[in-house]
Amino acid sequence: MAAAGHGIELSEGDGFAGYRIERLLGRGGMGVLYLALEPGLERRVALKLIAPEAAADEVFARRFAEESRIAASIEHPNVVPIYAAGEEAGVPFIAMRYVAGADLAKRLAREGRLAPAVAVELIAQVGNGLDAIHAAGLIHRDVKPANVLLSGGGVEHAYITDFGVARNVSTESGLTQTGRFVGTLDYVAPEQISGGPVDARADVYALGCLLFKLLTGEVPFPKDGDAARLFAHLNDPPPASSLWVPEVSMALDDVAIRAMSKLPEDRFPSAGDLGRAAQAALRGEKTTAPERTVATGAAATRVAMATQAEPRAERPETVATRRLAPKTTAEPRHRRRSLALAVGGLLAVAIAVMVPIVAGGGGGSSPSVASQDSNRPAPKRRSRPKPPPDALSESELIAKADAICEASQNAYRSVRSKVGEETPDVAYSVTLLGISTRGVERFKRLVPPPGLRADFKRYVRAQERVKRYDEEALKAAEAGGASAYLAARASRDDEEAERYELARAVGLEVCSPNR
């Protein structure tokens, strides 16, 4: 055993805390991981030695001892069991079950992205494991592909690992006392960045980012530089994965978008709820199980700690979740409209009942209403018309439409950099058609305010023409018609300046890059 810069360097055959080292498994920001053998039981374990700079923190030492004890008590099929935790030669360590296989990061590096069914299954497993961790009062704070271990054959089994450690070395914000950020920037929740209260819903946000990564092969905010990524988590609307991968359903999009909401109260209350919603979206169904938080202790949400009998206060809707969060009560104008319809319906019934009586003169010899109508078929009850969806404000429309444009442009640039447009390419054309189709579908779901309705409609029609040109290019590519293929691409490019002008008329920024 030898000292090595920031810690202890162990070699094959070395002993540490009663374990015999077999080989190095990997290194990370929090420490070093070894495969070790536990003598007597002859059990192989994953032995993690915590980085000394983290262990030097007094807060860490206290939390590590307490939360390692809690973590060791968790028994769940999707949580890596902890066998022991302690300190040896001033170095804290954790001995965990050794899971033979790869982690999710290695699989993504090999395959790029996963099929939606596979991605959802793994997310559901990880969500269940996180629920068990949250129920024990712990917050993971570093949910990412490298912390999901995989084992098994055809149907892989997912284990969440490295929980508790990130929570131990951090303060109530995402920073250590030395100012070092704890977590992985591509999956970090806004409240961890801003220093706000952190609970189990920070892990829900990270799980939503992980779902996006599995579906697309990209992180939600692929920015250059740490500052740009942190800013994006705080300010940029969550992207839609279907604009990158057309086979992803819009229902599954909505699950990931809700999970990545900026405000914790807009997200799923638990990681398990996220997983169940993703499974239902994959089946084209809606979840029937009620949503609820399972977190306790430090992981508990403010809503969970509040008195359950108290009604939940109204909160402002965010740009990212306004269309996703169903309203429990209609807007006042909808209530007035419903009341008017109801009163009108009652008046119509009253008039229908009174007409036969008046026609009969009201005398005793007149047939009763019941006898007059006994041979008539019962009138069909008219269904009450649904109130129209709420119009967005100007700022909401711009934010949502620009988010669609940004995702579409990123997806297009990613594909365009790999394939040229000079020769017909069927696979490339299918991808572009998927991007334009999903973009048009999402634009059509937006309800502009009255003052922008005409301008926005003209812009959407321009995007529909892009879709039509992509359809023509695909047909030409399938038929091997080079001239028709190039003509379709040229038509799309020729109208680009017009689309930018139409976008500027609405006030869009990302959709009009020359603004």
C-alpha positions as CSV (number, residue, x, y, z in Angstrom):
1,M,0.0,0.0,0.0
2,A,1.5,3.3,-1.1
3,A,0.6,7.0,-0.8
4,A,-0.4,8.4,-4.2
5,G,-0.9,12.2,-4.4
6,H,-4.4,12.7,-3.2
7,G,-5.0,9.3,-1.6
8,I,-3.9,5.7,-1.1
9,E,-2.8,3.6,-4.0
10,L,-3.6,-0.1,-3.5
11,S,-2.2,-3.0,-5.6
12,E,-3.3,-6.6,-6.1
13,G,-2.8,-8.6,-2.9
14,D,-2.8,-5.5,-0.6
15,G,-5.0,-5.7,2.5
16,F,-7.3,-2.9,3.5
17,A,-9.9,-2.9,6.4
18,G,-9.8,-6.7,6.3
19,Y,-10.3,-7.0,2.5
20,R,-7.8,-8.3,0.0
21,I,-7.5,-6.2,-3.1
22,E,-7.8,-8.0,-6.4
23,R,-7.8,-5.2,-9.0
24,L,-8.7,-1.6,-9.7
25,L,-12.2,-1.1,-11.1
26,G,-12.2,2.7,-11.7
27,R,-11.6,6.2,-10.4
28,G,-14.0,9.1,-10.0
29,G,-14.3,12.5,-8.4
30,M,-15.3,11.0,-5.0
31,G,-12.7,8.3,-4.8
32,V,-11.3,5.0,-6.1
33,L,-13.1,1.7,-6.6
34,Y,-11.5,-1.7,-6.2
35,L,-12.6,-5.3,-6.6
36,A,-11.7,-7.0,-3.3
37,L,-12.2,-10.3,-1.6
38,E,-13.7,-10.6,1.9
39,P,-11.8,-13.4,3.6
40,G,-13.8,-15.9,5.5
41,L,-16.9,-15.4,3.4
42,E,-14.9,-15.6,0.2
43,R,-17.2,-12.9,-1.1
44,R,-16.2,-10.4,-3.8
45,V,-17.1,-6.8,-3.0
46,A,-16.7,-3.4,-4.6
47,L,-14.6,-1.5,-2.2
48,K,-14.8,2.3,-2.5
49,L,-12.2,4.5,-0.8
50,I,-13.4,8.1,-0.4
51,A,-11.2,10.9,-1.6
52,P,-9.2,12.4,1.4
53,E,-10.1,16.0,0.4
54,A,-13.8,15.1,0.9
55,A,-13.1,13.1,4.1
56,A,-11.2,16.1,5.7
57,D,-14.5,17.9,6.0
58,E,-15.9,17.6,9.5
59,V,-19.5,17.8,8.2
60,F,-18.6,14.9,5.9
61,A,-17.3,12.7,8.7
62,R,-20.5,13.1,10.7
63,R,-22.8,12.6,7.8
64,F,-20.8,9.7,6.4
65,A,-21.1,7.7,9.6
66,E,-24.8,8.3,10.1
67,E,-25.9,8.0,6.5
68,S,-23.8,4.9,5.7
69,R,-25.6,3.2,8.6
70,I,-28.9,4.2,7.0
71,A,-27.8,3.2,3.5
72,A,-26.7,-0.3,4.8
73,S,-30.3,-0.9,6.0
74,I,-31.8,-0.4,2.5
75,E,-32.9,-3.7,0.9
76,H,-34.2,-3.3,-2.6
77,P,-33.6,-5.2,-5.8
78,N,-32.6,-2.0,-7.6
79,V,-30.2,-0.7,-5.0
80,V,-26.7,-2.0,-4.6
81,P,-26.5,-3.4,-1.1
82,I,-23.9,-1.9,1.3
83,Y,-22.1,-4.5,3.4
84,A,-20.0,-2.3,5.6
85,A,-18.7,1.2,6.0
86,G,-16.0,2.7,8.2
87,E,-12.6,4.2,8.2
88,E,-9.1,2.7,7.9
89,A,-5.9,4.6,8.2
90,G,-7.9,7.8,8.1
91,V,-9.5,6.9,4.8
92,P,-13.3,6.3,4.8
93,F,-14.5,3.3,2.8
94,I,-17.7,1.6,1.7
95,A,-17.9,-2.1,0.9
96,M,-20.8,-2.9,-1.6
97,R,-22.0,-5.8,-3.6
98,Y,-19.9,-6.4,-6.7
99,V,-22.2,-6.3,-9.7
100,A,-20.5,-8.2,-12.6
101,G,-21.3,-6.4,-15.9
102,A,-21.1,-2.9,-17.2
103,D,-22.6,0.4,-16.1
104,L,-25.1,2.4,-18.2
105,A,-22.4,4.9,-19.3
106,K,-20.4,2.1,-21.0
107,R,-23.5,0.8,-22.7
108,L,-24.4,4.2,-24.1
109,A,-20.8,4.7,-25.2
110,R,-21.1,1.4,-27.1
111,E,-24.7,1.8,-28.5
112,G,-25.2,5.6,-28.7
113,R,-28.8,5.5,-27.5
114,L,-31.4,2.9,-26.4
115,A,-34.7,1.9,-27.9
116,P,-37.6,3.6,-26.1
117,A,-38.8,0.3,-24.5
118,V,-35.4,-0.5,-23.1
119,A,-34.8,3.0,-21.9
120,V,-38.2,3.1,-20.1
121,E,-37.7,-0.3,-18.5
122,L,-34.3,0.8,-17.0
123,I,-35.7,4.2,-15.9
124,A,-38.5,2.5,-14.1
125,Q,-36.1,0.2,-12.3
126,V,-33.9,3.1,-11.3
127,G,-36.9,5.1,-10.2
128,N,-38.0,2.3,-7.9
129,G,-34.5,2.1,-6.4
130,L,-34.5,5.9,-5.8
131,D,-37.8,5.6,-4.1
132,A,-36.3,3.1,-1.6
133,I,-33.3,5.5,-1.0
134,H,-35.7,8.5,-0.5
135,A,-37.9,6.4,1.8
136,A,-34.8,5.9,4.0
137,G,-34.3,9.6,4.2
138,L,-31.4,9.9,1.8
139,I,-30.9,12.0,-1.4
140,H,-28.6,10.6,-4.1
141,R,-27.6,13.9,-5.7
142,D,-25.6,12.3,-8.5
143,V,-27.9,10.2,-10.6
144,K,-26.1,9.6,-13.9
145,P,-25.3,6.7,-16.3
146,A,-22.1,5.8,-14.6
147,N,-24.0,5.3,-11.3
148,V,-26.4,2.8,-12.8
149,L,-25.0,-0.7,-12.9
150,L,-26.3,-3.4,-15.3
151,S,-26.4,-7.1,-15.0
152,G,-28.3,-10.0,-16.5
153,G,-28.8,-11.3,-20.0
154,G,-31.8,-10.5,-22.3
155,V,-33.6,-8.3,-19.7
156,E,-31.0,-6.3,-17.9
157,H,-31.3,-5.6,-14.2
158,A,-30.4,-2.1,-13.1
159,Y,-28.9,-1.1,-9.8
160,I,-28.5,2.4,-8.5
161,T,-25.2,2.9,-6.7
162,D,-23.0,5.6,-5.1
163,F,-26.0,7.0,-3.2
164,G,-25.4,8.8,0.1
165,V,-21.8,9.8,-0.7
166,A,-22.6,12.9,-2.7
167,R,-25.2,13.9,0.0
168,N,-22.6,13.5,2.7
169,V,-19.9,15.7,1.3
170,S,-22.2,18.6,0.4
171,T,-23.9,21.3,2.3
172,E,-27.6,22.1,1.9
173,S,-26.8,23.5,-1.5
174,G,-24.8,21.8,-4.2
175,L,-21.5,23.2,-3.0
176,T,-18.9,21.9,-0.6
177,Q,-17.4,24.3,2.0
178,T,-14.5,24.8,-0.4
179,G,-16.8,25.9,-3.2
180,R,-16.5,22.7,-5.2
181,F,-19.7,21.6,-6.9
182,V,-20.9,18.1,-6.0
183,G,-22.7,16.2,-8.7
184,T,-22.5,16.0,-12.5
185,L,-23.4,19.1,-14.4
186,D,-25.3,17.5,-17.1
187,Y,-27.9,16.0,-14.6
188,V,-28.0,18.6,-11.9
189,A,-31.2,20.2,-10.7
190,P,-31.7,24.0,-10.7
191,E,-32.1,24.2,-7.0
192,Q,-28.7,22.5,-6.5
193,I,-27.1,25.2,-8.6
194,S,-28.9,28.1,-7.0
195,G,-28.4,26.9,-3.4
196,G,-32.1,26.4,-2.7
197,P,-33.5,23.6,-0.5
198,V,-32.8,20.2,-2.0
199,D,-35.0,17.2,-1.5
200,A,-35.9,14.0,-3.3
201,R,-37.2,15.9,-6.3
202,A,-33.7,16.9,-7.3
203,D,-33.2,13.2,-8.0
204,V,-36.4,13.2,-10.1
205,Y,-34.9,16.0,-12.2
206,A,-31.7,14.0,-12.7
207,L,-33.8,10.9,-13.6
208,G,-35.6,13.0,-16.2
209,C,-32.3,14.1,-17.7
210,L,-31.2,10.5,-17.7
211,L,-34.3,9.4,-19.6
212,F,-33.6,12.1,-22.2
213,K,-30.0,10.8,-22.5
214,L,-31.1,7.2,-22.9
215,L,-33.7,8.1,-25.6
216,T,-31.4,10.4,-27.6
217,G,-27.8,9.7,-26.8
218,E,-27.4,13.3,-25.9
219,V,-27.6,15.2,-22.6
220,P,-30.5,17.7,-22.4
221,F,-28.3,20.8,-22.5
222,P,-25.2,20.1,-24.6
223,K,-23.5,23.4,-24.0
224,D,-19.8,24.3,-24.2
225,G,-18.4,25.2,-20.8
226,D,-19.6,24.6,-17.3
227,A,-21.1,28.1,-17.0
228,A,-23.2,27.6,-20.1
229,R,-24.5,24.3,-18.8
230,L,-25.4,25.6,-15.4
231,F,-27.2,28.6,-17.0
232,A,-29.2,26.2,-19.2
233,H,-30.4,24.1,-16.3
234,L,-31.5,27.3,-14.6
235,N,-33.2,29.0,-17.6
236,D,-33.6,27.0,-20.8
237,P,-36.9,25.1,-21.4
238,P,-36.5,21.3,-21.3
239,P,-36.1,19.9,-24.8
240,A,-38.3,17.3,-26.5
241,S,-36.5,14.0,-27.3
242,S,-38.9,13.3,-30.2
243,L,-37.3,16.1,-32.1
244,W,-34.0,14.2,-32.0
245,V,-35.5,10.7,-32.4
246,P,-38.8,10.6,-34.3
247,E,-39.9,7.2,-32.9
248,V,-40.2,8.6,-29.4
249,S,-43.8,9.4,-28.7
250,M,-44.9,12.9,-27.6
251,A,-46.5,11.3,-24.5
252,L,-43.0,10.1,-23.5
253,D,-41.7,13.5,-24.3
254,D,-44.1,15.0,-21.8
255,V,-42.9,12.7,-19.1
256,A,-39.3,13.8,-19.5
257,I,-40.2,17.4,-19.8
258,R,-42.3,17.4,-16.6
259,A,-39.5,15.6,-14.8
260,M,-37.1,18.4,-15.9
261,S,-39.3,21.2,-14.8
262,K,-37.4,24.1,-13.2
263,L,-39.6,24.2,-10.1
264,P,-39.5,21.1,-7.9
265,E,-43.3,21.2,-7.3
266,D,-43.9,21.0,-11.0
267,R,-42.1,17.6,-11.3
268,F,-43.3,14.1,-10.4
269,P,-43.5,13.8,-6.6
270,S,-41.4,10.6,-6.7
271,A,-39.0,8.9,-8.9
272,G,-41.3,5.9,-9.0
273,D,-44.1,8.1,-10.3
274,L,-41.8,9.1,-13.2
275,G,-41.1,5.5,-14.0
276,R,-44.7,4.5,-14.0
277,A,-45.7,7.5,-16.1
278,A,-43.0,6.6,-18.7
279,Q,-44.2,3.0,-18.8
280,A,-47.8,4.2,-19.4
281,A,-46.7,6.6,-22.1
282,L,-44.9,3.8,-23.8
283,R,-48.1,1.8,-23.9
284,G,-50.1,4.8,-25.0
285,E,-52.1,4.8,-21.8
286,K,-52.5,7.1,-18.8
287,T,-51.3,6.2,-15.3
288,T,-54.1,5.2,-12.9
289,A,-52.1,5.0,-9.7
290,P,-52.3,8.2,-7.6
291,E,-49.0,10.1,-7.4
292,R,-47.5,10.6,-4.0
293,T,-44.1,11.2,-2.4
294,V,-42.5,8.4,-0.4
295,A,-39.5,10.5,0.9
296,T,-38.8,10.9,4.6
297,G,-36.2,12.7,6.7
298,A,-33.8,14.9,4.8
299,A,-35.2,13.7,1.5
300,A,-38.8,14.7,2.4
301,T,-40.4,17.5,0.3
302,R,-41.9,20.5,1.8
303,V,-45.3,19.4,0.6
304,A,-44.9,16.0,2.4
305,M,-44.0,17.7,5.6
306,A,-47.0,20.1,5.5
307,T,-50.3,19.1,7.1
308,Q,-52.1,16.9,4.7
309,A,-55.5,18.3,5.6
310,E,-54.5,21.8,4.4
311,P,-55.3,22.5,0.8
312,R,-52.3,23.0,-1.5
313,A,-51.7,26.7,-2.3
314,E,-52.0,27.8,-5.9
315,R,-48.6,28.2,-7.5
316,P,-47.6,30.0,-10.7
317,E,-47.3,27.9,-13.8
318,T,-43.9,27.7,-15.4
319,V,-43.1,27.9,-19.1
320,A,-41.8,24.4,-19.1
321,T,-44.9,22.8,-17.5
322,R,-47.9,24.9,-18.3
323,R,-49.5,22.5,-20.8
324,L,-48.4,19.4,-18.9
325,A,-50.0,20.1,-15.5
326,P,-53.7,19.4,-15.7
327,K,-55.8,21.9,-13.9
328,T,-58.0,20.6,-11.1
329,T,-60.4,23.5,-11.6
330,A,-61.3,25.5,-14.7
331,E,-60.5,29.1,-15.2
332,P,-63.1,31.6,-14.0
333,R,-64.4,32.3,-17.5
334,H,-64.8,28.5,-18.1
335,R,-66.8,28.3,-14.9
336,R,-69.0,31.1,-16.1
337,R,-69.4,29.4,-19.4
338,S,-70.3,26.1,-17.8
339,L,-72.8,27.8,-15.5
340,A,-74.4,29.5,-18.5
341,L,-74.6,26.3,-20.3
342,A,-76.1,24.6,-17.3
343,V,-78.7,27.3,-16.8
344,G,-79.5,27.3,-20.5
345,G,-80.0,23.6,-20.4
346,L,-82.4,23.8,-17.4
347,L,-84.4,26.5,-19.2
348,A,-84.7,24.4,-22.3
349,V,-86.0,21.4,-20.2
350,A,-88.5,23.6,-18.5
351,I,-89.8,25.0,-21.8
352,A,-90.0,21.5,-23.2
353,V,-92.1,20.4,-20.3
354,M,-94.4,23.4,-20.3
355,V,-95.2,23.4,-24.1
356,P,-97.5,20.3,-24.0
357,I,-99.3,21.7,-21.0
358,V,-100.0,25.0,-22.7
359,A,-101.0,23.3,-25.9
360,G,-103.5,21.2,-24.1
361,G,-105.1,24.3,-22.6
362,G,-104.3,23.2,-19.0
363,G,-107.8,21.6,-18.6
364,G,-108.5,18.4,-16.7
365,S,-109.5,16.5,-19.8
366,S,-106.2,17.1,-21.5
367,P,-103.9,14.2,-21.7
368,S,-101.0,14.3,-19.2
369,V,-97.5,15.1,-20.3
370,A,-96.4,11.5,-19.5
371,S,-99.1,10.0,-21.7
372,Q,-98.4,12.4,-24.6
373,D,-94.7,11.5,-24.6
374,S,-95.0,7.8,-23.9
375,N,-94.6,6.8,-27.5
376,R,-91.9,9.3,-28.4
377,P,-88.2,8.2,-28.3
378,A,-86.2,9.9,-25.5
379,P,-84.3,12.9,-26.8
380,K,-80.6,12.3,-27.1
381,R,-78.7,14.2,-24.4
382,R,-76.3,16.6,-26.0
383,S,-72.7,16.5,-24.7
384,R,-71.5,19.7,-23.2
385,P,-68.9,21.4,-25.5
386,K,-65.4,21.4,-24.0
387,P,-64.0,24.8,-23.3
388,P,-61.2,25.8,-25.7
389,P,-57.7,25.5,-24.4
390,D,-56.2,28.6,-22.7
391,A,-54.3,30.9,-24.9
392,L,-50.6,31.4,-23.9
393,S,-49.3,34.8,-23.1
394,E,-46.9,36.4,-25.6
395,S,-43.8,35.4,-23.5
396,E,-45.0,31.9,-23.0
397,L,-45.6,31.4,-26.7
398,I,-42.2,32.7,-27.6
399,A,-40.5,30.6,-25.0
400,K,-42.3,27.4,-26.1
401,A,-41.9,28.0,-29.8
402,D,-38.2,28.9,-29.5
403,A,-37.7,25.7,-27.4
404,I,-39.1,23.7,-30.3
405,C,-36.9,25.5,-32.8
406,E,-33.8,25.0,-30.7
407,A,-34.4,21.2,-30.4
408,S,-35.2,20.9,-34.1
409,Q,-32.1,22.9,-35.1
410,N,-29.8,20.9,-32.8
411,A,-31.2,17.6,-34.1
412,Y,-30.8,18.8,-37.7
413,R,-27.2,20.0,-37.2
414,S,-26.3,16.7,-35.5
415,V,-27.6,14.7,-38.5
416,R,-26.4,17.2,-41.2
417,S,-22.8,17.0,-39.9
418,K,-22.7,13.3,-40.6
419,V,-24.6,13.2,-44.0
420,G,-24.5,15.5,-46.9
421,E,-27.5,16.6,-49.0
422,E,-25.8,16.2,-52.4
423,T,-27.0,12.7,-53.0
424,P,-30.3,11.0,-52.2
425,D,-30.2,9.3,-48.8
426,V,-33.3,7.5,-47.5
427,A,-32.2,7.2,-43.8
428,Y,-31.2,10.8,-43.7
429,S,-34.5,11.8,-45.3
430,V,-36.5,9.8,-42.9
431,T,-34.8,11.5,-40.0
432,L,-35.4,15.0,-41.4
433,L,-39.0,14.2,-42.0
434,G,-39.4,13.0,-38.5
435,I,-37.8,16.3,-37.2
436,S,-40.1,18.5,-39.3
437,T,-43.2,16.4,-38.5
438,R,-42.7,16.6,-34.8
439,G,-41.9,20.2,-35.0
440,V,-45.2,21.0,-36.8
441,E,-47.2,18.8,-34.4
442,R,-45.7,20.7,-31.4
443,F,-46.3,24.1,-33.0
444,K,-49.9,23.2,-33.6
445,R,-50.4,22.4,-30.0
446,L,-49.5,25.9,-29.0
447,V,-52.4,28.4,-28.6
448,P,-51.2,31.9,-29.3
449,P,-52.7,35.0,-27.8
450,P,-55.3,36.8,-30.0
451,G,-52.9,39.5,-31.0
452,L,-50.4,37.0,-32.5
453,R,-52.8,34.4,-33.8
454,A,-52.6,35.5,-37.5
455,D,-48.8,35.9,-37.5
456,F,-48.2,32.6,-35.7
457,K,-50.6,30.8,-38.1
458,R,-48.6,32.0,-41.1
459,Y,-45.4,30.8,-39.5
460,V,-46.8,27.4,-38.8
461,R,-47.9,27.1,-42.4
462,A,-44.3,27.9,-43.5
463,Q,-43.2,25.0,-41.2
464,E,-45.8,22.8,-42.8
465,R,-44.2,23.5,-46.2
466,V,-40.8,22.4,-44.8
467,K,-42.5,19.1,-43.8
468,R,-44.0,18.8,-47.3
469,Y,-40.5,19.4,-48.9
470,D,-39.1,16.7,-46.6
471,E,-41.8,14.3,-47.7
472,E,-41.0,15.0,-51.4
473,A,-37.3,14.5,-50.8
474,L,-37.9,11.2,-49.1
475,K,-40.1,9.9,-52.0
476,A,-37.4,11.0,-54.4
477,A,-34.7,9.3,-52.3
478,E,-36.7,6.0,-52.2
479,A,-37.1,6.2,-56.0
480,G,-33.5,7.1,-56.6
481,G,-34.5,10.4,-58.3
482,A,-31.5,12.7,-57.7
483,S,-33.0,15.7,-59.5
484,A,-36.3,15.6,-57.6
485,Y,-34.4,15.1,-54.4
486,L,-32.2,18.1,-54.9
487,A,-35.2,20.2,-56.0
488,A,-37.1,19.5,-52.8
489,R,-34.0,20.4,-50.7
490,A,-33.5,23.6,-52.7
491,S,-37.2,24.6,-52.2
492,R,-36.9,24.2,-48.5
493,D,-33.7,26.2,-48.4
494,D,-35.1,28.9,-50.7
495,E,-37.8,29.7,-48.2
496,E,-35.5,29.9,-45.2
497,A,-35.4,33.7,-45.3
498,E,-39.2,33.9,-45.5
499,R,-39.5,31.6,-42.4
500,Y,-37.1,33.9,-40.5
501,E,-39.2,36.9,-41.4
502,L,-42.4,35.2,-40.3
503,A,-40.7,34.2,-37.0
504,R,-39.6,37.7,-36.4
505,A,-43.2,38.9,-36.9
506,V,-44.2,36.7,-34.0
507,G,-41.3,37.8,-31.8
508,L,-39.4,34.5,-31.9
509,E,-35.6,34.6,-31.4
510,V,-34.2,31.2,-31.8
511,C,-36.5,30.6,-34.7
512,S,-35.1,33.6,-36.4
513,P,-31.3,33.5,-35.9
514,N,-30.7,36.7,-37.9
515,R,-33.0,38.7,-35.6
